[in-house]
Amino acid sequence: MKPIKTKMLTTLVVIFSCLGAVASAQGNGGHFVGEVVATLLPDGRNLKLVQDFRYVDPEGKVWDVPPGTETDGASVPQAFWLAFPPFTGKYRQAAVVHDRYCQTKERTWKATHRVFYDAMITAGVDETTAKVLYGAVYYMGPRWGFGAQTRGPGAAKLQTEQEQLDFMKRLRAWIDRANPSPTEIATAMETGRVP
């Protein structure tokens, strides 16, 4: 392996290693097993995992992420990269799990989006940020299965970066004001209206 690639891999291991196999200090009962160890792909944006990683959700369900899985980190619109960078922040492990199941569609889209929230809480993301990101992915993210559209209702409604930013501000204000549960967030995102 060339020195630059070794240095890059080492850097990525450091960047992506956080909780490893340690259970969450947040106490939601979920935990990660292993570390996210990845290499940068030639496109300069995406990563490929080089070792096993998994998340065990609060109900004990295992979410495996095998080597070879490709991820783009947190799949947020570029307009949000200053607030939510794709590969930094405590939510990166949750984003890797979410990416895997959005790609494979092995579980329902609702369960896949919910595990994103649960894994963020496990990783120590503050509750408000986890709720905002969960609401955004529920409203604008991918969907699959019988009768589902390919994206949430917000994907068609929020065409410009400004519309997306305005939506995120309204979502954040509602979460700050009402502290809704994840179930209440999902219900609000189905209607497309932030109370």
C-alpha angles and dihedrals in degrees: 000000000000117000093244092053091047090050091048092049091048090050092050092049089054093045095048100039112094124124098004110174093344117117117241121277086213091073100225089132097245124117142181123236116208128351134282103254114174145160126226113251122228091258088072092229111065131062134212121213115236100190140033119282130171145175124216108205125218090268092054096254113146120228106195121201108189129200112279094043110136122215137182092199117236104003096221125145113267090247088070098047093102092057097031111024111197098237105025132068131059092283095071095096090050090049091054092053091045092049092052094054094041087056098045098033087209090143130036119280090242092054090044093053091044092052087055088060094044093048091049090054090047090051091054100256108156113258096244094052091045090052093048093050091044091050091048095050091044092051100039106016134100124291132189142171135072112339095359124132115232092249137022118270093262093064090072097036100048104057103155132054089242092055089049092048091049090050092050091050091051091046092050092047091051092048091048091049102040105021092215122197119247088257091054090048091052091050092050092047091053090059091042093227124113106215 
